[in-house]
Amino acid sequence: MNWSPSRRSYLKGTALAGLLGTAGCLTTTDTAAPASEQTSTAPTRSSSPTSTAPDSASPTPTPPESLDAWLADANGYDGTPKRFGAGVQPTIAVGEPVDGGLAFAPAVIHVRPMTNVRWDWTGHGGEHNVVAVDGTFDSGTANAQAGTGYHYIFEETGVYPFVSAPDRDGGMKGAVVVEAVPSTGYPAVDEWLARAPNFTGTVVDRTDTDAVTVTVGAPDSKNQFVFSPPVVTVATGTTVEWRWAGSGPHTVTFEGHDVGTDGVIANSGVQFAHTFESAGTYRYRCDPHETLGMRGAIVVE
């Protein structure tokens, strides 16, 4: 995925203060309070963002050529982004201990426009902050206090790499990807699959066959907790089989229909099948991994 800058032209030619002073607003509680709350406005192109004093010890991060290049040495990132549907406030831990160092957890999230993303400090590993590579947001001076919080509302679609400035060479980095909900033409499907890691808006047409297979726990290089394909259209009378790939225990549980597996299944091979006799939209999930976005849908025409 290429890093495509937007809202960035004003950064050209600026020095350190321009990067670390953009869009961040730091408000500390009384010194006796146990934590501080860092908040951010969400400036538009025409607004004047509130600034904090720059941290002169933090050099300007270099914008990455691509998101993959940026995340190549990100601590704690296994190639699996976490997706959040509309109306959900994602929370990212700051200073999460992982093998090899400290991390943002999750390191990469996918959200919808107008999502309010929050970062919460764990108190591990010394002082940290949250600084967007392009200067879009900045939590201000690095802080070591557990309970510190910072949030930012992402108004526009785009890719927003960020880093903890004191840990820039140690792999403490991440990214927020803001994307519109893909459209299949079936609103109930789009809403249901908004958090599915492999949902791109593509509908696989299998209306020309009477036997269809969906892989459960597909051995995908980015995420094994998916149904593949996530959306299939079939004709009435079609039998759909769910074949376990052996990636772990899963269920097939339908919303609003008394259809599905009898509990969790871990064995490989076809473990569940159903013949769809009536037209309609059938949405289903894996109970143990629904929080990871493991959902699917069958559209019967």
Secondary structure, 3 states (H helix, E strand, C coil): CECCCCCCHHHCCCCHHHHHCCCCEEECCCCCCCCCEEECCCCCCCCCCCCCCCCCCCCCCCCCCEHHHHHCCCCCCCCCCEECCCCCCCEEEEEEEECCEEEEECCEEEECCCEEEEEEECCCCCCECCEECCCCCECCCCECCCCCEEEEEECCCEEEEEECHHHCCCCCEEEEEECCCCCCCCHHHHHHCCCCCCCCCCCEECCCCCEEEEEECCCCCCCCCCEECCEEEECCCEEEEEEECCCCCECCEECCCCCECCCCECCCEEEEEEEECCCEEEEEECHHHHHHCCEEEEEEC
